[in-house]
């Protein structure tokens, strides 16, 4: 019985003395831009894909506990809103790239920082979308896995 109490106390010390490592986002670029000119009504795809080496994608680092795995998650339905009219473009697809796997996973390296992490997007410009500027703020989360 005496041995059991010592074991429980020791485990409690390990749990409570462990430091808590919060994740921190270190931004490099927090905007997605679709380079080029697009003609409204033509059914074109606008693509900002980190796999194509584009600089027009969200780029950031995550700092946290070395060796821990992280996952990036995005809301499923997101839109870009027209600057003057009540029209919007639906984001058809998000791309993960750079140090992120296709499923949005990465690992914090031994120095406490991830590799460069990138997120891009794809939209389709349909016949009913007027010319103009479309913008939006897209929230994303980075959590330990």
Secondary structure, DSSP 4 states (H G I P E B T S, - for coil): -HHHHHHHHHHHHHHHHSPP---EEEEEE------S---TTS-EEEEE-GGGT-SSSEEEEEE-STT-EEEEEE-S--EEEESSSS-EEEEEEEEEEETS-TTSEEE--TTSBPPPEEEEEEEEE-TTPPSS-EE----EEEEE-
